[in-house]
């Protein structure tokens, strides 16, 4: 899978995250806001931003892994 395709897949998967997690990912990773800025924008605590981001990353890792495994030819 080419880098461009992988990025497109990742953006699609981010879009499918529950809003609670997707918004944190968008602000932190796509808009480049700090954890403190993200917390202020969303009206939540710093630790809540960190927790949501960690959960979102785990969800994305599982999604990517599942997608990659489904593309593997049967042995």
C-alpha positions in Angstrom: 0.0 0.0 0.0 1.4 3.4 -1.0 1.9 6.2 1.5 -0.9 8.3 -0.1 -3.3 5.4 0.0 -2.5 4.7 3.7 -3.1 8.4 4.5 -6.4 8.4 2.7 -7.4 5.2 4.6 -6.4 6.8 7.9 -8.4 9.9 7.2 -11.4 7.8 6.4 -11.0 5.9 9.6 -10.7 9.1 11.6 -13.9 10.2 10.1 -15.6 7.0 11.3 -14.5 7.5 14.9 -17.2 8.4 17.4 -17.5 12.2 17.6 -16.0 12.3 21.1 -12.8 10.9 19.9 -12.8 12.2 16.4 -12.9 15.8 17.5 -9.9 15.4 19.8 -7.9 13.8 17.0 -8.8 16.5 14.6 -7.8 19.3 16.9 -4.6 17.7 18.2 -3.2 16.0 15.2 -4.8 17.7 12.2 -5.0 21.3 13.5 -1.9 21.0 15.7 -3.4 22.4 18.9 -1.8 21.6 22.2 -3.5 19.4 24.7 -4.3 22.5 26.8 -5.7 24.3 23.7 -7.8 21.3 22.8 -9.1 21.0 26.3 -10.1 24.7 26.3 -11.8 24.4 22.9 -13.8 21.4 23.9 -14.5 22.5 27.5 -12.9 19.4 29.0 -9.9 18.6 31.2 -6.4 18.1 30.0 -6.5 14.5 31.3 -9.7 13.9 29.4 -8.1 15.1 26.2 -5.2 12.7 26.8 -7.5 9.8 27.6 -9.7 10.4 24.5 -6.6 10.7 22.2 -5.1 7.5 23.6 -8.4 5.6 23.1 -8.8 7.0 19.5 -5.3 5.9 18.6 -6.0 2.4 19.9 -9.2 2.3 17.8 -7.3 3.5 14.8 -4.6 0.9 15.3 -7.2 -1.9 15.5 -8.9 -0.6 12.4 -5.7 -0.4 10.4 -4.7 -3.9 11.5 -8.0 -5.3 10.6 -8.0 -3.7 7.2 -4.4 -4.9 6.5 -5.3 -8.4 7.6 -8.3 -8.5 5.4 -6.1 -7.6 2.4 -3.8 -10.6 3.1 -4.2 -13.4 0.6 -5.4 -16.7 2.1 -2.6 -19.2 2.7 
